[in-house]
Amino acid sequence: MLPMNRLFLIFSLAVVAGFVSCKRFPNPFANQKVLAEVGGEKLYLHDIAPIFTPDMTAEDSIKIQKSYVDQWVKKQLKIQEAEEMFRSSQEDIDRMVEEYRNSLMTHKVDQYYVDKRMDTLFTDKQIADYYLEHKPDFILDKNLLKARVVKVPDSYRQIAKLKEVMLSSGNDAYQDFVDICTKNGFELIEVNNWTEFPVLLSLLPTKKNTDYGYLLNEGKIFEFKDQGYTYYVRVTDHRGVGDYAPVESVSDVIRRVIFNQRKQDIIKAHEDSLYRQAVTEKKIVVNVN
């Protein structure tokens, strides 16, 4: 026995198609019922079968069918209007359509061989080698930095110790710094990835139209006070305008470049193989002096 939702679907299609029978429901997809016709173009009931799902009610299927038919009619009217308006340039349109089709087809062929043969593994050495070979391409036009920001209530009395370990280098000093922040519940922001200078400023209670270039001094801790708290900030590493970008900051760019190079190599190798095979089989005739 058919489930109730399947009966609803069959019933709705049969009603719209005009084939309701007191004795049985015929298969709505077995006929050639024309739902709409525009200038000789016809839309049949079986053309729209894929838009229906078993969970549709009769009411929903009728609404969806009506909407689909309306959109189809409007689309056909626009197509026929365009054919009339641009009849004189039909050859150009046909040529553009053919070029677009050919472009899609060749792209699918290229993508097939790229998907089949592409090596998507990028080693650190490959990235580093590319970086060294193209280092002049990676000169910075903006400041990049790594930094550390901690927000401390003004009531805290051991600021000297906090600043000492925040400024010190080495794993032990850094761990002492983290321990102090954790123990006292201080808000600590670690900017460990290479980041643009404005991002750091957005973490601080800065003022508009003020030059904060002095923050880039890696050997100092700077303070910003705001509503009972003090923000202590230290830039731990910095690359300025005109410097070479750190390799870590451009590794994603390098991966994309290497990927595209490999892709083009695969496409070219396939094209060359096709050409050599066609020459061998005498499928090519070229008459160019």
Secondary structure, 3 states (H helix, E strand, C coil): CCCHHHHHHHHHHHHHHCCCCCCCCCCCCCCCCEEEEECCEEEEHHHHHHHCCCCCCHHHHHHHHHHHHHHHHHHHHHHHHHHHHCHHHHHHHHHHHHHHHHHHHHHHHHHHHHHHHCCCCCCHHHHHHHHHHCHHHHECCCCEEEEEEEEEECCCCCHHHHHHHHHCCCHHHHHHHHHHHHHHCCEEEEEEEEEEHHHHHHCCCCCCCCCCHHHHCCCCCEEEEECCEEEEEEEEEEECCCCECCHHHHHHHHHHHHHHHHHHHHHHHHHHHHHHHHHHCCCCCCCCC
